[in-house]
Amino acid sequence: MIVNTLSGKCLDVSGAPGVNRGAPLILYDCERSGYNPNGTPSDQFWVFSGGFIRNALSGKCIDVSGAPGVVNGARLQLWDCETSGRSSNGALTDQLWALRPDGFIVNQNSGKCIDVSGAPGVGNGAPVQLWDCENSGRNPNGSVTDQRWRY
C-alpha cells in the first residue's frame, strides 16, 4: 500500500476493482483486509521494481496522462508498463519513479512529484496528479503538503 502521510488514505485505482488501462488514480480509505467493500480484491497494493510502480492486481504501471506527461496537473492513471523505456509514440517513458527517503515519489522524466489534487487534497476520490515537488513540506498556500507517502 502507498499511504498519504497527511490524510492516512491510500493510493487507489478508480473502480472496484480498478484494473482497466487508463483508469484514474485517486485517494481513498485504505482497504487493509485486501478486499474492496464489494468483496473484490483490492487494487491498493503496489510493487516497486526497477523504477516502475506496478499495481499488484492488474499488473499495470502508474503512468502520467499525456505522452510524455510532464505538466503540472497531469493526471496519474494505470497503463501497460513501458519496460522498454519508451512510450508507444517513442517518447521517453513517464512511468519511472524515484522513492525519496523523505516520502516524496518523484517522476524521473519530469522531476515532478505525485500530488493529491486540492490544497491539501485529503478526501476520498481526490484525483492524484503530477505537480512541482513541495520540498519545503508546505503547499503554496502554507498548508502541510499532501505529497508525502509511506510505502
C-alpha atoms as one frame of an Amber mdcrd trajectory, in Angstrom:
protein
   0.000   0.000   0.000   1.074   3.570  -0.658  -0.350   5.727   2.148  -0.583
   9.517   2.052   1.019  10.769   5.270  -1.268  13.807   5.572  -4.639  12.090
   5.129  -3.801   8.488   6.054  -5.644   7.427   2.877  -4.250   5.111   0.217
  -3.328   5.419  -3.424  -6.237   3.670  -5.146  -7.418   2.923  -8.676 -10.864
   4.272  -9.552 -13.361   1.408  -9.928 -13.890  -1.665  -7.786 -11.611  -3.213
  -8.681  -9.840  -0.739 -10.941  -7.874  -2.772 -13.466  -8.548  -1.111 -16.806
  -5.973   0.681 -18.921  -6.459   4.417 -18.380  -8.231   4.031 -15.016  -7.502
   7.170 -12.973  -5.629   7.043  -9.668  -7.373   8.541  -6.653  -7.047   8.823
  -2.886  -9.327   6.513  -0.879  -9.764   4.860   2.516  -7.226   2.044   2.894
  -8.546  -1.493   2.357  -6.196  -3.247   4.768  -8.135  -6.513   4.541  -7.040
  -6.846   0.912 -10.603  -6.551  -0.393 -12.888  -3.783  -1.645 -16.151  -3.281
   0.282 -17.941  -5.224  -2.502 -15.722  -8.276  -1.863 -13.489  -7.988  -4.940
  -9.683  -7.986  -4.469  -8.188  -4.622  -3.538  -6.388  -2.565  -6.171  -4.411
  -0.680  -3.495  -1.365  -2.958  -3.423   1.716  -1.904  -5.412   5.037  -3.484
  -6.335   8.192  -1.356  -6.748  10.611  -2.807  -9.296  13.285  -1.211 -11.460
  11.806   2.275 -11.057   8.307   1.143 -12.053   5.366   1.109  -9.633   3.175
  -1.784 -10.719  -0.347  -2.470  -9.456  -0.323  -5.936  -7.886  -3.871  -6.740
  -9.043  -3.776  -5.573 -12.678  -0.033  -5.764 -13.394  -0.287  -2.286 -14.964
   2.012   0.619 -14.039   1.491   4.123 -12.696   1.548   6.337 -15.775   1.220
  10.081 -16.329  -1.516  11.024 -18.812  -0.062  12.538 -21.973   2.956  11.154
 -23.764   5.102  12.107 -22.068   3.128  13.647 -19.246   5.279  16.389 -17.749
   2.954  19.299 -16.882   1.521  20.288 -13.511  -1.934  18.790 -13.119  -1.374
  15.837 -15.464  -3.479  13.020 -14.005  -1.983   9.693 -12.979  -3.517   6.530
 -14.379  -2.969   2.807 -14.884  -1.326   1.867 -18.175   0.509  -1.012 -19.752
   4.072  -0.993 -18.402   6.563   0.559 -20.822   9.508  -1.614 -19.780  11.444
  -0.696 -22.938  11.820   2.820 -21.515   9.736   4.334 -24.332   6.033   5.055
 -24.741   4.130   3.866 -27.807   4.886   7.172 -29.593   8.634   6.794 -28.977
   8.902   9.406 -26.207  10.815   8.580 -23.027   8.520   6.786 -20.608   6.897
   8.794 -17.835   6.433   5.622 -15.771   9.776   5.630 -13.933   9.690   6.853
 -10.335  12.192   7.527  -7.556  11.173   6.883  -3.949  12.857   9.539  -1.833
  13.677   8.862   1.842  11.595  11.916   2.846   8.423  10.328   1.400   8.204
  12.131  -1.934   7.669   9.993  -5.065   9.377  11.742  -7.982   8.810  11.131
 -11.684  12.222  10.552 -13.249  11.233  12.111 -16.588   9.751  15.387 -15.312
  11.259  15.719 -11.822   7.726  16.397 -10.509   6.052  14.627  -7.576   2.940
  12.548  -7.021   0.433  15.036  -5.604  -3.189  14.906  -4.460  -5.418  17.469
  -6.199  -6.546  20.170  -3.772  -4.525  22.193  -1.320  -4.372  19.980   0.582
  -6.153  17.054  -1.063  -7.422  14.709   1.637 -10.888  13.479   0.617 -11.987
  10.133  -0.794 -11.955  10.241  -4.581  -9.488  13.144  -4.810  -7.590  12.795
  -8.112  -3.869  12.072  -7.988  -1.685  14.125 -10.299   1.812  15.295 -11.148
   2.957  18.591  -9.584   6.092  20.536  -8.731   7.633  18.992  -5.610   6.840
  20.914  -2.425  10.249  20.249  -0.889   9.625  22.743   1.925   6.850  20.464
   3.209   4.208  23.123   2.538   1.702  23.837  -0.237   1.927  27.307  -1.828
  -0.994  28.366   0.429   1.034  27.412   3.529  -0.819  24.207   4.459   1.094
  20.967   5.019   1.987  19.182   1.779  -0.094  16.250   0.544   2.875  14.920
  -1.461   4.460  12.709   1.214   3.762   8.973   1.202   4.586   5.843   3.225
   5.301   2.654   1.317
